[in-house]
Amino acid sequence: MRSLLAPLLLLALLLPLSSPRAQVVSTANGRVEGTPVSDGVHAFKGIPYAKPPIGERRWRPPQPVESWSGVRSATRFGPRCMQTRPYGDMIFRSAGMSEDCLYLNVWTPADAPTGSLPVLVYFYGGGFIAGDGSEPRYDGASMAREDIVVVTLNYRLGVFGFMAHPALTAESPEQASGNYGLLDQAQALRWVQNNIAAFGGDPDRVTIGGESAGSMSVSGHLASPLSTGRFARAIGESGALLGALSPSSLADAEEKGSRFADQVGADSLAELRALSSSRLLEHAAKPTAPRFGVTVDGHFLSMPPSEVYAEKEQARVPLLVGWNSKESDYRAIIGNDPPTPTVYKSAVRDLYGDRADRALELYAANTWTEVLQAGTDLASDRFMGYPTWKWSDRHRRTGPPVYRYFYTHPRPPMKPGKGNNVPGLAGTNENAGRITPPRGAVHAAEIEYALGTLDTNDIYAWTPTDRTVSRYMKSYFANFIKTGDPNGEALPAWPMAGSDEQAMVMRLNATPEAVPARHPDRYQFLDAVASE
């Protein structure tokens, strides 16, 4: 008996070492130890992908991470980047907040052979001022169960991630400043290329995706020479660096940075870098402080993205892209005034001047109810619909496959007592019950459905219909990540976007259906206005 037990004991000791997806993984900089999270999925959280951007590295491009010895624990999310809390629907699982925030997270099937699986790198939204790779709605376990390796990451935000300044430009070898958050993302993509095979991912099958600011980031990476060859497919949900969301010029961004330095009383970069992160954040949050965003810096973006796409010089990869039916609502057009046709028409005339008649033809409204819908459509298009349409249209013209969607499924009611302190979620007594605003899919509503993370969101009373929508949407997204084509068995056919005359869009809800694109004349009108 003892002679039989000894070989069995030895075999038991050796088996974990031969597993293709052990919990300890060797990266280019050292070993990391993750943890099982669910159903054969391992998570590796808080892996550094760059040196901490602190001290002299504040407002500089990210530097490669230093190697470590031994095994680094990767069981907790790293700190989120410096930010205020402008959006109440953000839930963080990160270990506090710090300038030392350049960490990423990996979810992978436990039994995946090395270097074989498709990869999704997902950039969070939040207007480039908030967000975190730890947010439950971006959790990668659900997609990992579809044999996809998922990566989320933190990137610098606000004044820390996007401030430009003449002195920063002067000290830069590329004569560029700003866009540090996008450079962080590019550094994370380098890390993925060098390391993802050890987690089971194929570096030649990387899809980059994101929503809102994350989607804008994706459109920027397609246009950036720094990201060439680091991804094979792209997903954009509600947002693009074109049209109304186009980046500012470096000169304009530098002027904002100079103004901010004056406001905080800093006469030099040394003084700016000497300020504590909390003090900088406090000043940047003041109503009088300039707002920092994406810049045509001459480095990450060598020219405006609209020109890159017009010249057909962007990365020609398959693109899955779309937006939601209620990205904004009528109050963004008329404010808090009663939604009468007279009020609406006056507001549209203020917006469009001598083009107002055409705008009122395209977004017609002659009753209160029509004002609610037309105003919501116009506000949604101005906010996210038109920029995302322009991205999809320009990319389609260069030849790569483009699959466009229009997401229409409204969220279910909130659970009792949930969401009352969440901006944009709490109920309102509109005009004492005289009118009912149109229902629709609000900005960011599709994230949990697409990534299969409904159960991470405890605010809403999810129904069987919601789970049906999620099954469809997650399947489409997973198929696209794997093959560059969302179509698959038991799914309604999703055709490519097609030409102007035959433009098709996938209406995503509980009964997905490919339909001719609606209202192309609206986007052509908004494009003409933006081009003036």
Secondary structure, 3 states (H helix, E strand, C coil): CHHHHHHHHHHHHHHHHHCCCCCEEEECCEEEECEEEECCEEEEEEEECCCCCCHHHCCCCCCCCCCCCCEEECECCCCECCCCCCCCCCCCCCCCECCCCCEEEEEEECCCCCCCEEEEEEECCCCCCCCCCCCHHHCCHHHHCCCCEEEEECCCCHHHHHCCCHHHHHHCCCCCCCCHHHHHHHHHHHHHHHHHHHHCEEEEEEEEEEECHHHHHHHHHHHCHHHCCCCCEEEEECCCCCHHHCCEEHHHHHHHHHHHHHHHCCCCHHHHHHCCHHHHHHHHCCCCCCCCCCEECCCCCCCCHHHHHHCCCCCCCCEEEEEECECCCCHHHHCCCCCCHHHHHHHHHHHHHHHHHHHHHHCCCCCHHHHHHHHHHHHHHHHHHHHHHHHHHHHHHCCCCEEEEEECCCCCCECCCCCCCCCCCCCCCHHHHCCCCCCCCECCCCHHHHHCCHHHCCCECCCHHHHHHHHHHHHHHHHHHHHCCCCCCCCCCCCCCCCCCCCEEEEECCCCEEEECCCHHHHHHHHHHHCC
